Amino acid sequence: MRRFQTQQGFGFRLLSASKDKEGLQFDVLRDQESPAADRPERITYLISPDGVIAQSFAVTDASDRIGTHPQEVLERLVELKSGGAGNGDS
């Protein structure tokens, strides 16, 4: 994860939660009946410097969502950095 973060030039920490404390806290555990129960849901959270979740984005494997997800998150991040208010879930 750290290598990917460095390669991409992210100036923030990435977290990959699974069946541990973070998985429960971030609500990414799948239903045990799911064929993908061993993998967490893919969700992107924008977390403020004071630790508050500003927005969450569900990531699906649908090609239309995967294609727009990065741009959508970056646009919201810019909006939040410029003082944009609101807390919405996508």
Secondary structure, DSSP 8 states (H G I E B T S, - for coil): -HHHHHHHT-SS------SSHHHHHTT----TTSTTTTS---EEEEE-TTS-EEEEEE--S-HHHHHHHHHHHHHHHHHHHTT-----B-
